[in-house]
Amino acid sequence: MARRLRTSTLMNRGAGGRFTGLSARGSKILQRRQQRFQAAVQTRFDDQHKDVLARMAKNSVYSLKGAAYVVTQMAKARIVRAKKASKPGMSPHTKGKPKSLRAAIAYHVDKALPDAFIGPTGTKVGMVGRLHEKGGTKGKARYPARPFMQPALEESLDRFVGQFRSALTV
Protein backbone atom coordinates (compact mmCIF):
# COMPACT_ATOMS: atom_id res chain seq x y z
CA MET A 1 0.00 0.00 0.00
CA ALA A 2 1.35 3.42 -0.94
CA ARG A 3 2.30 5.68 1.87
CA ARG A 4 0.87 9.20 1.73
CA LEU A 5 2.94 12.15 2.86
CA ARG A 6 1.43 15.15 4.47
CA THR A 7 1.63 18.35 2.49
CA SER A 8 3.20 20.19 5.37
CA THR A 9 6.32 18.02 5.14
CA LEU A 10 6.76 18.76 1.44
CA MET A 11 6.07 22.47 1.31
CA ASN A 12 7.63 25.50 2.95
CA ARG A 13 5.29 27.90 4.66
CA GLY A 14 5.77 31.64 4.46
CA ALA A 15 4.25 34.56 6.29
CA GLY A 16 0.61 34.06 7.11
CA GLY A 17 0.91 30.27 6.77
CA ARG A 18 0.80 30.27 2.96
CA PHE A 19 2.81 27.71 1.04
CA THR A 20 5.75 29.29 -0.77
CA GLY A 21 7.37 26.32 -2.47
CA LEU A 22 8.86 22.87 -2.03
CA SER A 23 11.00 22.16 0.99
CA ALA A 24 14.36 20.44 0.55
CA ARG A 25 12.79 17.13 1.62
CA GLY A 26 9.86 17.70 -0.72
CA SER A 27 12.09 18.29 -3.74
CA LYS A 28 14.06 15.08 -3.00
CA ILE A 29 10.85 13.06 -2.71
CA LEU A 30 9.59 14.58 -5.97
CA GLN A 31 12.82 13.65 -7.75
CA ARG A 32 12.58 10.05 -6.51
CA ARG A 33 8.97 9.77 -7.64
CA GLN A 34 9.83 11.16 -11.06
CA GLN A 35 12.65 8.61 -11.43
CA ARG A 36 10.43 5.76 -10.25
CA PHE A 37 7.53 6.51 -12.59
CA GLN A 38 9.62 7.86 -15.47
CA ALA A 39 7.01 10.55 -16.02
CA ALA A 40 7.18 14.19 -15.21
CA VAL A 41 4.84 17.06 -15.76
CA GLN A 42 6.25 20.44 -16.45
CA THR A 43 4.19 23.57 -16.60
CA ARG A 44 5.03 26.85 -18.21
CA PHE A 45 3.12 30.05 -17.68
CA ASP A 46 3.17 32.53 -20.52
CA ASP A 47 2.35 36.13 -19.79
CA GLN A 48 -0.40 36.86 -22.28
CA HIS A 49 -1.47 40.09 -20.64
CA LYS A 50 -0.36 42.26 -23.57
CA ASP A 51 -1.94 39.92 -26.14
CA VAL A 52 -5.25 39.94 -24.31
CA LEU A 53 -5.23 43.73 -24.05
CA ALA A 54 -4.41 44.06 -27.76
CA ARG A 55 -7.26 41.72 -28.72
CA MET A 56 -9.65 43.58 -26.43
CA ALA A 57 -8.65 46.91 -27.99
CA LYS A 58 -9.17 45.49 -31.49
CA ASN A 59 -12.54 44.01 -30.52
CA SER A 60 -13.64 47.25 -28.90
CA VAL A 61 -12.99 49.13 -32.17
CA TYR A 62 -15.24 46.63 -33.99
CA SER A 63 -17.85 47.06 -31.26
CA LEU A 64 -17.61 50.84 -31.54
CA LYS A 65 -18.17 50.61 -35.30
CA GLY A 66 -21.23 48.45 -34.73
CA ALA A 67 -22.57 50.82 -32.09
CA ALA A 68 -22.03 53.85 -34.36
CA TYR A 69 -23.86 52.07 -37.15
CA VAL A 70 -26.81 51.28 -34.86
CA VAL A 71 -27.09 54.91 -33.69
CA THR A 72 -26.88 56.13 -37.30
CA GLN A 73 -29.70 53.82 -38.39
CA MET A 74 -31.85 54.79 -35.40
CA ALA A 75 -31.35 58.50 -36.17
CA LYS A 76 -32.27 57.95 -39.83
CA ALA A 77 -35.38 56.05 -38.79
CA ARG A 78 -36.51 58.96 -36.59
CA ILE A 79 -36.58 61.35 -39.59
CA VAL A 80 -39.68 60.68 -41.67
CA ARG A 81 -40.96 62.14 -44.92
CA ALA A 82 -43.78 64.61 -44.53
CA LYS A 83 -44.98 67.76 -46.22
CA LYS A 84 -45.38 69.69 -42.97
CA ALA A 85 -42.65 70.54 -40.50
CA SER A 86 -42.59 68.55 -37.28
CA LYS A 87 -43.61 70.01 -33.94
CA PRO A 88 -40.81 71.50 -31.80
CA GLY A 89 -39.27 68.81 -29.61
CA MET A 90 -40.06 66.05 -32.13
CA SER A 91 -37.65 64.70 -34.73
CA PRO A 92 -37.50 66.81 -37.90
CA HIS A 93 -39.41 65.89 -41.04
CA THR A 94 -37.90 65.85 -44.51
CA LYS A 95 -39.45 66.33 -47.91
CA GLY A 96 -37.15 63.68 -49.38
CA LYS A 97 -34.82 65.88 -51.40
CA PRO A 98 -31.67 64.16 -52.70
CA LYS A 99 -29.47 65.98 -50.15
CA SER A 100 -31.90 65.61 -47.29
CA LEU A 101 -31.00 65.55 -43.63
CA ARG A 102 -31.65 61.82 -43.47
CA ALA A 103 -29.14 61.05 -46.23
CA ALA A 104 -26.52 63.27 -44.59
CA ILE A 105 -26.28 61.25 -41.35
CA ALA A 106 -23.01 59.33 -41.25
CA TYR A 107 -20.43 58.05 -38.80
CA HIS A 108 -16.65 57.85 -38.57
CA VAL A 109 -14.62 55.77 -36.11
CA ASP A 110 -11.14 56.96 -35.18
CA LYS A 111 -9.15 53.81 -34.36
CA ALA A 112 -6.32 55.70 -32.68
CA LEU A 113 -8.40 57.11 -29.83
CA PRO A 114 -10.89 55.09 -30.27
CA ASP A 115 -13.75 57.54 -30.75
CA ALA A 116 -16.84 57.62 -32.93
CA PHE A 117 -18.28 60.72 -34.57
CA ILE A 118 -21.92 60.41 -35.57
CA GLY A 119 -24.20 63.01 -37.14
CA PRO A 120 -25.16 64.87 -40.27
CA THR A 121 -22.24 65.84 -42.45
CA GLY A 122 -21.81 69.55 -43.00
CA THR A 123 -20.84 69.09 -46.65
CA LYS A 124 -24.30 67.74 -47.50
CA VAL A 125 -26.66 69.85 -45.40
CA GLY A 126 -24.47 72.55 -43.92
CA MET A 127 -25.46 73.76 -40.45
CA VAL A 128 -29.09 72.64 -40.74
CA GLY A 129 -28.43 69.41 -38.84
CA ARG A 130 -26.98 71.25 -35.86
CA LEU A 131 -29.75 73.85 -35.98
CA HIS A 132 -32.40 71.13 -35.88
CA GLU A 133 -30.70 69.28 -33.02
CA LYS A 134 -30.08 72.28 -30.73
CA GLY A 135 -32.28 74.99 -32.19
CA GLY A 136 -31.17 78.42 -33.39
CA THR A 137 -31.40 80.88 -36.24
CA LYS A 138 -29.82 81.09 -39.66
CA GLY A 139 -30.43 84.38 -41.36
CA LYS A 140 -34.14 85.08 -40.99
CA ALA A 141 -35.06 81.41 -40.50
CA ARG A 142 -35.64 80.32 -36.92
CA TYR A 143 -35.23 76.65 -36.06
CA PRO A 144 -36.84 75.36 -32.85
CA ALA A 145 -35.01 72.44 -31.24
CA ARG A 146 -36.00 69.17 -32.91
CA PRO A 147 -33.47 66.71 -31.53
CA PHE A 148 -32.94 63.49 -33.44
CA MET A 149 -29.38 62.36 -32.65
CA GLN A 150 -29.57 62.40 -28.82
CA PRO A 151 -32.86 60.43 -28.70
CA ALA A 152 -31.41 57.94 -31.20
CA LEU A 153 -28.40 57.41 -28.96
CA GLU A 154 -30.59 56.92 -25.89
CA GLU A 155 -32.87 54.46 -27.72
CA SER A 156 -30.01 52.37 -29.05
CA LEU A 157 -28.04 52.05 -25.79
CA ASP A 158 -29.64 48.73 -24.91
CA ARG A 159 -28.96 47.35 -28.37
CA PHE A 160 -25.20 47.75 -28.42
CA VAL A 161 -24.25 47.17 -24.78
CA GLY A 162 -23.93 43.48 -25.63
CA GLN A 163 -21.42 44.25 -28.37
CA PHE A 164 -19.03 45.85 -25.89
CA ARG A 165 -19.61 43.07 -23.37
CA SER A 166 -18.58 40.50 -26.00
CA ALA A 167 -15.43 42.52 -26.77
CA LEU A 168 -14.27 42.06 -23.18
CA THR A 169 -14.49 38.28 -23.35
CA VAL A 170 -11.56 37.15 -25.46
Disulfide bonds with the S-S distance in Angstrom:
none
